[in-house]
């Protein structure tokens, strides 16, 4: 649960605070747990929502694409993506360098297994915004890795 929060808020102290708040909320709301999922899945959802709310309070960098004049970003994969093979630790360091909005969408999609629709619902943004943020996050991540800004 801590790692889930840390991937979203990108700050150890904040992740600890979020996790503590999540456990307190879970304990106070235990009578509402309906056994429709495992307790772990229920708690993880609380942790993710608390982490996202924490970022909202810090004014997460999320732009609603439908409210801008930005053009369509094609969903093409470049040959460079297939050529990049890095160690897990290098990728973790690169993910930490992403802006909050990019890191959150990327983490929820890749690490937590949420689909674009679920992320859009949790973040209260459009599906198109999530898809665009995810594509841009991947591009930015590749750029960070290529620049070698991980040292």
N, C-alpha and C positions, 0 to 999 in steps of 0.2 A: 504494500500500500504506500509505503514511503517513497519507493522508486517511482511509482505512478505519479504521485504528487510532484516529486522533484523534476520529473521530465516535463511537467506542465509549467510549474512556477519558476523553475531554473534557479532556485536559491535554497540552500540547505536549511537555513533558519526559517524561511517562509514555509517550506515543505513540512518542517517539524510542527509549526503552528497550525497549519492546515490539517495535518494528520490528527493532532490533538483535538481540534474542533470537530473533526469528522467522527472521532471515537465518542466524544461527548454527545454529539447529535444522535449517533447510532444508539448509544445507551439510553438516552432520553426518549427515543422513538421505537424502542425494541418491541413495544406492543403492536406497532403498525407493520412489523415484518410478517408477511403473509405466506411464507414458504413457497412462493411461486418460483423462486430461484434459490440458489444456495446463499447462505449467510455471507460468504465471501464476495459473491457477485453483488449482493445488495450493498455491502459495505464499500466495495470498490466504486459503485455508482455514486455513493455519498462523497467519497474522497475526490472523485473527478469533478463533481459539481462544486464542491467546496474550493477546489483548486482553480476552477474557471471563474468562480465568483471572486476569488482573491485577485485574479488578474483583472477582472472587470473594475474592481475598486482601484486598481493601479492604471486604469485606462489602457487596456490591451490594444495593441496596434492591429486592428481588424478593420478593413475597408469593405463596405458593401459595394460590390462591383456593379450591381444594378442601379446604384445611385450615382455612378460616376460616368464620365465620358470615355473611359478606357476601352480600347478595342478588344476584340476577342483574342484570347491567347490560345493558339492551336495546341491540341493535345498530342504532340508528336514526341517520340523518344529519339534522342540523338544517339549517334553511334558512340559518343564519348561515355554515356552512361554504362554501356555494356563493357567498356574497357577498364572502368574504374573498379579496382578490387582492393579494399582497405581493411585493416584490422578493426574490430569492434570498438576498441578504445578510441581510435582516431575519429570514427563516425560519431561516437558519443560527444567528444570534444567539439566537433563541428556543429552538432545539433544544438549544443549549449550557446553557440554564437549566433543562432538565428534570432530574429525579432520574435517577440512574444506570440503574435498571431500565427506566424508561420510555424513556430515550434509547437504550439498547442495543436494545430490541425494535423501536422505531421505525426506527432506523438500519439494522438488519439487514433489516427488511421493505421499507422504502421505497428505501433507497440501495443495498443489497447484493443485493436481489432474492430473499432467502430467503422461503419460505412459512412459515406458522405451525407446521407439523409439523417442518420443519427447525430452526426457532428453538427449539422445545420440546426437541428432541433435543440441540442444542448447549448450551443452558442447563440441561439436566437438570431441567426443570419440565414440568408438564402442558400439553397443548394449550390447555385452557381458561384457564390462567394467562396464556399468551402472548396469546391473543385479548383477554382482559380488560386486560392491561397495554397492548396496542396501542391499544385503544379509549380507555382512560384517558389514554394519552400524547397522543393526538390532541386530546382534550378539554382537557387541560392546556396543550398547545401553542396551541390557539385562545384559551384564557383569557389566556395570556402576551401573545399578539399583541394581543388586544383591550384589555388593560390598558396597553399601550404601554410595557412594562417593558424595551424594547430600547434605549433611549437611553443 
